[in-house]
Amino acid sequence: MDISYKWGESTKTESVYIAQKQDGQLFKLPIAIDIYTDGKTERHQVWLSGKSDTLTFKLSAQPALVNVDADKVLVTQKTDHKTPAEFDFQYFNAPLFLDRYEALEFATANQDDKTAQKIIVAALNDKFSGLRMKALEALNKKNEDIRNINADLRNAALPKVIELAKTDQNTQVKALALRTLAAMKDSANMEVFKQALASPSYEVEASALFGINEIDPATALKYAKGFEDDNVGDLMQVIVRIYASIGGDAKWPYVYNRYVNGTLQEQIHLTEKLSGMIGGLKNPEYVHQGIEELKWMGITYKKKGAAEFIIKHLNTIKEARSKINDTAALKEIDEAIEAINQAK
């Protein structure tokens, strides 16, 4: 559906143009339209039946909002040509979650617009956690870095993001707020991250530890040790990320054992970090362990498409080991790749 609007001041008439854009069958659709005028809301029940329908409404003044499909029950893809002011009115006055969701979708796509910025900041306070999440996602839209968004929007939103990271009762919202702050790599947020490490949520702890690592990897390494015996999912991923970056040989046994004893899904997610760590190890036996494990993965899961994935990471290790002239590792990697390619 494509929906557009026109106000006729001389005739005091609001025209609503609704076109069905799909190929093939046209649908006869019952639809509710709410018109907001002079502080009042009037419900109109109409039927759509053509490729293009024009609806006209005599009103006392230009409406603040015409809300097509006011009950939000039609299964449809809508292109709705409301103005920013109309979406703003919809967010703050229409009654439904989906009314605010639609307004926030408009705002996310138009972040340089002042009215859109107002909607995003307001949504950070929305009573529904899903809309607070969507507002945070809007701030992470450009390269997952709040520093890249419109400066006015960032400055207006940042205090609320910090508040969500500190106090939101929904763990997913709190975790995403922490990740949003982490992208800024601002040491002023260090205490927010440290406080969040006390959360009972693995997801929140993971985001907090990630944020600390973005600011001060050495401090993150210190805190990561405290989570070695109790971690799952994202928290485990962040610990391995830290250890792979600066843990060195001392942390290889932990990372290796976590990898070989993990589920296949965990191993897939950890392979890139494991490979990066192998590339910088000093102990030849640890390097051998890593290459052998990746070779086993490539052969064992070749029929499931793992060969190309594992070979790519073996070549990454090869590039790193070649820089330090580790001829033994280079030979072993070539043999591992050959073994994977020859495996049935």
Contacts in CASP RR format, 6 or more apart in sequence:
PFRMAT RR
TARGET T0000
AUTHOR 0000-0000-0000
METHOD contacts of the structure
MODEL  1
MDISYKWGESTKTESVYIAQKQDGQLFKLPIAIDIYTDGKTERHQVWLSG
KSDTLTFKLSAQPALVNVDADKVLVTQKTDHKTPAEFDFQYFNAPLFLDR
YEALEFATANQDDKTAQKIIVAALNDKFSGLRMKALEALNKKNEDIRNIN
ADLRNAALPKVIELAKTDQNTQVKALALRTLAAMKDSANMEVFKQALASP
SYEVEASALFGINEIDPATALKYAKGFEDDNVGDLMQVIVRIYASIGGDA
KWPYVYNRYVNGTLQEQIHLTEKLSGMIGGLKNPEYVHQGIEELKWMGIT
YKKKGAAEFIIKHLNTIKEARSKINDTAALKEIDEAIEAINQAK
1 18 0 8 1.000
1 19 0 8 1.000
1 20 0 8 1.000
1 21 0 8 1.000
1 74 0 8 1.000
1 76 0 8 1.000
1 77 0 8 1.000
1 78 0 8 1.000
1 79 0 8 1.000
2 18 0 8 1.000
2 19 0 8 1.000
2 21 0 8 1.000
2 78 0 8 1.000
2 79 0 8 1.000
2 81 0 8 1.000
3 16 0 8 1.000
3 17 0 8 1.000
3 18 0 8 1.000
3 19 0 8 1.000
3 68 0 8 1.000
3 78 0 8 1.000
3 79 0 8 1.000
3 80 0 8 1.000
3 81 0 8 1.000
4 16 0 8 1.000
4 17 0 8 1.000
4 81 0 8 1.000
5 14 0 8 1.000
5 15 0 8 1.000
5 16 0 8 1.000
5 17 0 8 1.000
5 66 0 8 1.000
5 81 0 8 1.000
5 82 0 8 1.000
6 14 0 8 1.000
6 15 0 8 1.000
6 17 0 8 1.000
7 13 0 8 1.000
7 14 0 8 1.000
7 15 0 8 1.000
7 62 0 8 1.000
7 63 0 8 1.000
8 14 0 8 1.000
8 15 0 8 1.000
8 62 0 8 1.000
9 62 0 8 1.000
11 58 0 8 1.000
12 58 0 8 1.000
12 59 0 8 1.000
12 60 0 8 1.000
12 61 0 8 1.000
13 56 0 8 1.000
13 57 0 8 1.000
13 58 0 8 1.000
13 59 0 8 1.000
14 35 0 8 1.000
14 56 0 8 1.000
14 57 0 8 1.000
14 59 0 8 1.000
14 62 0 8 1.000
14 63 0 8 1.000
14 66 0 8 1.000
15 54 0 8 1.000
15 55 0 8 1.000
15 56 0 8 1.000
16 33 0 8 1.000
16 54 0 8 1.000
16 55 0 8 1.000
16 56 0 8 1.000
16 57 0 8 1.000
16 66 0 8 1.000
16 68 0 8 1.000
17 52 0 8 1.000
17 53 0 8 1.000
17 54 0 8 1.000
18 48 0 8 1.000
18 52 0 8 1.000
18 53 0 8 1.000
18 54 0 8 1.000
18 55 0 8 1.000
18 68 0 8 1.000
19 51 0 8 1.000
19 52 0 8 1.000
19 53 0 8 1.000
20 26 0 8 1.000
20 27 0 8 1.000
20 48 0 8 1.000
20 50 0 8 1.000
20 51 0 8 1.000
20 52 0 8 1.000
21 79 0 8 1.000
26 49 0 8 1.000
26 50 0 8 1.000
26 51 0 8 1.000
27 48 0 8 1.000
28 47 0 8 1.000
28 48 0 8 1.000
28 49 0 8 1.000
29 47 0 8 1.000
29 48 0 8 1.000
29 49 0 8 1.000
29 74 0 8 1.000
30 45 0 8 1.000
30 46 0 8 1.000
30 47 0 8 1.000
31 45 0 8 1.000
31 46 0 8 1.000
31 47 0 8 1.000
31 48 0 8 1.000
31 68 0 8 1.000
31 69 0 8 1.000
31 74 0 8 1.000
32 43 0 8 1.000
32 44 0 8 1.000
32 45 0 8 1.000
32 69 0 8 1.000
32 70 0 8 1.000
32 71 0 8 1.000
33 43 0 8 1.000
33 44 0 8 1.000
33 45 0 8 1.000
33 46 0 8 1.000
33 55 0 8 1.000
33 66 0 8 1.000
33 67 0 8 1.000
33 68 0 8 1.000
33 69 0 8 1.000
33 70 0 8 1.000
34 41 0 8 1.000
34 42 0 8 1.000
34 43 0 8 1.000
34 44 0 8 1.000
34 65 0 8 1.000
34 66 0 8 1.000
34 67 0 8 1.000
34 70 0 8 1.000
34 94 0 8 1.000
35 41 0 8 1.000
35 42 0 8 1.000
35 44 0 8 1.000
35 57 0 8 1.000
35 59 0 8 1.000
35 63 0 8 1.000
35 65 0 8 1.000
35 66 0 8 1.000
35 67 0 8 1.000
36 63 0 8 1.000
36 64 0 8 1.000
36 65 0 8 1.000
36 66 0 8 1.000
36 67 0 8 1.000
36 89 0 8 1.000
36 93 0 8 1.000
37 59 0 8 1.000
37 60 0 8 1.000
37 61 0 8 1.000
37 62 0 8 1.000
37 63 0 8 1.000
37 64 0 8 1.000
38 60 0 8 1.000
38 61 0 8 1.000
39 64 0 8 1.000
43 70 0 8 1.000
44 55 0 8 1.000
44 57 0 8 1.000
46 55 0 8 1.000
64 85 0 8 1.000
64 86 0 8 1.000
64 89 0 8 1.000
64 93 0 8 1.000
65 82 0 8 1.000
65 86 0 8 1.000
65 89 0 8 1.000
65 90 0 8 1.000
65 93 0 8 1.000
65 94 0 8 1.000
66 86 0 8 1.000
67 90 0 8 1.000
67 94 0 8 1.000
67 99 0 8 1.000
68 78 0 8 1.000
68 80 0 8 1.000
69 76 0 8 1.000
69 78 0 8 1.000
70 94 0 8 1.000
71 96 0 8 1.000
72 96 0 8 1.000
72 98 0 8 1.000
72 99 0 8 1.000
78 102 0 8 1.000
80 102 0 8 1.000
82 90 0 8 1.000
82 106 0 8 1.000
84 106 0 8 1.000
84 110 0 8 1.000
84 113 0 8 1.000
84 115 0 8 1.000
84 116 0 8 1.000
85 115 0 8 1.000
87 102 0 8 1.000
87 103 0 8 1.000
87 106 0 8 1.000
87 107 0 8 1.000
87 115 0 8 1.000
87 116 0 8 1.000
87 119 0 8 1.000
88 103 0 8 1.000
88 115 0 8 1.000
88 118 0 8 1.000
88 119 0 8 1.000
90 99 0 8 1.000
90 100 0 8 1.000
90 102 0 8 1.000
90 103 0 8 1.000
91 99 0 8 1.000
91 100 0 8 1.000
91 103 0 8 1.000
91 104 0 8 1.000
91 119 0 8 1.000
91 122 0 8 1.000
91 123 0 8 1.000
92 122 0 8 1.000
94 100 0 8 1.000
97 128 0 8 1.000
97 131 0 8 1.000
100 123 0 8 1.000
100 126 0 8 1.000
100 128 0 8 1.000
100 131 0 8 1.000
101 131 0 8 1.000
101 134 0 8 1.000
103 119 0 8 1.000
104 119 0 8 1.000
104 120 0 8 1.000
104 123 0 8 1.000
104 131 0 8 1.000
104 134 0 8 1.000
104 135 0 8 1.000
104 138 0 8 1.000
106 116 0 8 1.000
106 119 0 8 1.000
107 113 0 8 1.000
107 115 0 8 1.000
107 116 0 8 1.000
107 117 0 8 1.000
107 119 0 8 1.000
107 120 0 8 1.000
107 123 0 8 1.000
107 138 0 8 1.000
108 116 0 8 1.000
108 120 0 8 1.000
108 134 0 8 1.000
108 137 0 8 1.000
108 138 0 8 1.000
108 141 0 8 1.000
109 116 0 8 1.000
110 116 0 8 1.000
111 117 0 8 1.000
111 120 0 8 1.000
111 138 0 8 1.000
111 141 0 8 1.000
111 149 0 8 1.000
111 150 0 8 1.000
111 153 0 8 1.000
112 150 0 8 1.000
114 152 0 8 1.000
117 150 0 8 1.000
117 152 0 8 1.000
117 153 0 8 1.000
117 156 0 8 1.000
120 135 0 8 1.000
120 138 0 8 1.000
120 139 0 8 1.000
120 153 0 8 1.000
120 157 0 8 1.000
121 135 0 8 1.000
121 153 0 8 1.000
121 156 0 8 1.000
121 157 0 8 1.000
121 160 0 8 1.000
123 131 0 8 1.000
123 132 0 8 1.000
123 134 0 8 1.000
123 135 0 8 1.000
123 138 0 8 1.000
124 132 0 8 1.000
124 135 0 8 1.000
124 136 0 8 1.000
124 157 0 8 1.000
124 160 0 8 1.000
124 161 0 8 1.000
124 164 0 8 1.000
125 132 0 8 1.000
125 160 0 8 1.000
126 132 0 8 1.000
126 135 0 8 1.000
129 168 0 8 1.000
129 170 0 8 1.000
129 172 0 8 1.000
129 173 0 8 1.000
130 173 0 8 1.000
132 164 0 8 1.000
132 168 0 8 1.000
132 170 0 8 1.000
132 173 0 8 1.000
133 172 0 8 1.000
133 173 0 8 1.000
133 176 0 8 1.000
135 157 0 8 1.000
136 161 0 8 1.000
136 164 0 8 1.000
136 173 0 8 1.000
136 176 0 8 1.000
136 177 0 8 1.000
136 180 0 8 1.000
137 176 0 8 1.000
139 146 0 8 1.000
139 149 0 8 1.000
139 153 0 8 1.000
139 154 0 8 1.000
139 157 0 8 1.000
139 161 0 8 1.000
139 180 0 8 1.000
140 146 0 8 1.000
140 176 0 8 1.000
140 179 0 8 1.000
140 180 0 8 1.000
140 183 0 8 1.000
141 149 0 8 1.000
142 148 0 8 1.000
142 149 0 8 1.000
144 183 0 8 1.000
145 183 0 8 1.000
145 184 0 8 1.000
146 154 0 8 1.000
146 157 0 8 1.000
146 158 0 8 1.000
146 161 0 8 1.000
146 180 0 8 1.000
146 181 0 8 1.000
146 183 0 8 1.000
146 184 0 8 1.000
147 154 0 8 1.000
147 183 0 8 1.000
147 184 0 8 1.000
161 177 0 8 1.000
161 180 0 8 1.000
161 181 0 8 1.000
162 177 0 8 1.000
162 181 0 8 1.000
162 189 0 8 1.000
162 192 0 8 1.000
164 173 0 8 1.000
164 174 0 8 1.000
164 177 0 8 1.000
165 174 0 8 1.000
165 177 0 8 1.000
165 178 0 8 1.000
165 180 0 8 1.000
165 181 0 8 1.000
165 189 0 8 1.000
165 192 0 8 1.000
165 196 0 8 1.000
166 192 0 8 1.000
166 195 0 8 1.000
166 196 0 8 1.000
167 174 0 8 1.000
168 174 0 8 1.000
168 177 0 8 1.000
171 199 0 8 1.000
171 201 0 8 1.000
171 203 0 8 1.000
171 204 0 8 1.000
172 203 0 8 1.000
174 196 0 8 1.000
174 199 0 8 1.000
174 201 0 8 1.000
174 204 0 8 1.000
174 207 0 8 1.000
175 201 0 8 1.000
175 203 0 8 1.000
175 204 0 8 1.000
175 206 0 8 1.000
175 207 0 8 1.000
175 234 0 8 1.000
176 207 0 8 1.000
178 192 0 8 1.000
178 193 0 8 1.000
178 196 0 8 1.000
178 204 0 8 1.000
178 207 0 8 1.000
178 208 0 8 1.000
178 210 0 8 1.000
178 211 0 8 1.000
179 207 0 8 1.000
179 210 0 8 1.000
179 211 0 8 1.000
181 189 0 8 1.000
181 192 0 8 1.000
181 193 0 8 1.000
181 211 0 8 1.000
182 189 0 8 1.000
182 193 0 8 1.000
182 207 0 8 1.000
182 210 0 8 1.000
182 211 0 8 1.000
182 214 0 8 1.000
183 214 0 8 1.000
185 214 0 8 1.000
185 215 0 8 1.000
186 215 0 8 1.000
187 215 0 8 1.000
187 216 0 8 1.000
189 211 0 8 1.000
189 215 0 8 1.000
190 212 0 8 1.000
190 215 0 8 1.000
190 216 0 8 1.000
190 219 0 8 1.000
193 208 0 8 1.000
193 209 0 8 1.000
193 211 0 8 1.000
193 212 0 8 1.000
193 215 0 8 1.000
194 208 0 8 1.000
194 212 0 8 1.000
194 223 0 8 1.000
195 208 0 8 1.000
196 204 0 8 1.000
196 205 0 8 1.000
196 207 0 8 1.000
196 208 0 8 1.000
197 205 0 8 1.000
197 208 0 8 1.000
197 209 0 8 1.000
197 212 0 8 1.000
197 223 0 8 1.000
199 205 0 8 1.000
199 208 0 8 1.000
202 231 0 8 1.000
202 232 0 8 1.000
202 233 0 8 1.000
202 234 0 8 1.000
202 235 0 8 1.000
203 234 0 8 1.000
203 235 0 8 1.000
205 227 0 8 1.000
205 235 0 8 1.000
206 233 0 8 1.000
206 234 0 8 1.000
206 235 0 8 1.000
206 237 0 8 1.000
206 238 0 8 1.000
207 234 0 8 1.000
209 220 0 8 1.000
209 223 0 8 1.000
209 224 0 8 1.000
209 227 0 8 1.000
209 235 0 8 1.000
209 238 0 8 1.000
209 239 0 8 1.000
209 242 0 8 1.000
210 238 0 8 1.000
210 241 0 8 1.000
211 220 0 8 1.000
212 219 0 8 1.000
212 220 0 8 1.000
212 223 0 8 1.000
213 220 0 8 1.000
213 238 0 8 1.000
213 241 0 8 1.000
213 242 0 8 1.000
213 245 0 8 1.000
217 242 0 8 1.000
217 245 0 8 1.000
217 246 0 8 1.000
218 246 0 8 1.000
220 242 0 8 1.000
221 242 0 8 1.000
221 243 0 8 1.000
221 246 0 8 1.000
221 247 0 8 1.000
224 238 0 8 1.000
224 239 0 8 1.000
224 242 0 8 1.000
224 243 0 8 1.000
227 235 0 8 1.000
227 239 0 8 1.000
228 239 0 8 1.000
228 254 0 8 1.000
231 239 0 8 1.000
233 266 0 8 1.000
236 258 0 8 1.000
236 266 0 8 1.000
237 269 0 8 1.000
237 270 0 8 1.000
237 273 0 8 1.000
240 255 0 8 1.000
240 258 0 8 1.000
240 259 0 8 1.000
240 270 0 8 1.000
240 273 0 8 1.000
240 274 0 8 1.000
241 273 0 8 1.000
243 251 0 8 1.000
243 254 0 8 1.000
243 255 0 8 1.000
243 277 0 8 1.000
244 255 0 8 1.000
244 273 0 8 1.000
244 274 0 8 1.000
244 276 0 8 1.000
244 277 0 8 1.000
247 277 0 8 1.000
248 277 0 8 1.000
248 280 0 8 1.000
248 281 0 8 1.000
248 282 0 8 1.000
249 281 0 8 1.000
249 282 0 8 1.000
249 283 0 8 1.000
249 286 0 8 1.000
252 277 0 8 1.000
252 281 0 8 1.000
252 283 0 8 1.000
252 286 0 8 1.000
252 289 0 8 1.000
255 270 0 8 1.000
255 273 0 8 1.000
255 274 0 8 1.000
255 277 0 8 1.000
256 274 0 8 1.000
256 286 0 8 1.000
256 289 0 8 1.000
256 290 0 8 1.000
256 293 0 8 1.000
258 270 0 8 1.000
259 266 0 8 1.000
259 267 0 8 1.000
259 270 0 8 1.000
259 274 0 8 1.000
259 293 0 8 1.000
260 293 0 8 1.000
264 301 0 8 1.000
267 297 0 8 1.000
268 309 0 8 1.000
271 294 0 8 1.000
271 297 0 8 1.000
271 309 0 8 1.000
271 310 0 8 1.000
271 313 0 8 1.000
272 313 0 8 1.000
274 290 0 8 1.000
274 293 0 8 1.000
274 294 0 8 1.000
274 313 0 8 1.000
275 294 0 8 1.000
275 313 0 8 1.000
275 314 0 8 1.000
275 316 0 8 1.000
275 317 0 8 1.000
276 316 0 8 1.000
276 317 0 8 1.000
276 320 0 8 1.000
278 286 0 8 1.000
278 287 0 8 1.000
278 290 0 8 1.000
278 291 0 8 1.000
278 317 0 8 1.000
278 320 0 8 1.000
279 287 0 8 1.000
279 316 0 8 1.000
279 317 0 8 1.000
279 320 0 8 1.000
279 321 0 8 1.000
280 320 0 8 1.000
280 321 0 8 1.000
280 324 0 8 1.000
281 287 0 8 1.000
284 326 0 8 1.000
284 328 0 8 1.000
284 329 0 8 1.000
287 321 0 8 1.000
287 326 0 8 1.000
287 329 0 8 1.000
288 329 0 8 1.000
288 332 0 8 1.000
291 314 0 8 1.000
291 317 0 8 1.000
291 329 0 8 1.000
291 332 0 8 1.000
291 333 0 8 1.000
291 336 0 8 1.000
292 336 0 8 1.000
294 310 0 8 1.000
294 313 0 8 1.000
294 314 0 8 1.000
294 317 0 8 1.000
294 336 0 8 1.000
295 310 0 8 1.000
295 314 0 8 1.000
295 336 0 8 1.000
295 339 0 8 1.000
295 340 0 8 1.000
297 306 0 8 1.000
297 310 0 8 1.000
298 306 0 8 1.000
298 307 0 8 1.000
298 309 0 8 1.000
298 310 0 8 1.000
298 311 0 8 1.000
298 340 0 8 1.000
298 343 0 8 1.000
299 339 0 8 1.000
299 340 0 8 1.000
299 343 0 8 1.000
300 306 0 8 1.000
302 340 0 8 1.000
302 343 0 8 1.000
302 344 0 8 1.000
307 340 0 8 1.000
307 341 0 8 1.000
307 343 0 8 1.000
310 340 0 8 1.000
311 337 0 8 1.000
311 340 0 8 1.000
311 341 0 8 1.000
314 333 0 8 1.000
314 336 0 8 1.000
314 337 0 8 1.000
315 333 0 8 1.000
315 337 0 8 1.000
317 329 0 8 1.000
317 333 0 8 1.000
318 329 0 8 1.000
318 330 0 8 1.000
318 333 0 8 1.000
318 334 0 8 1.000
321 329 0 8 1.000
321 330 0 8 1.000
321 333 0 8 1.000
322 330 0 8 1.000
END
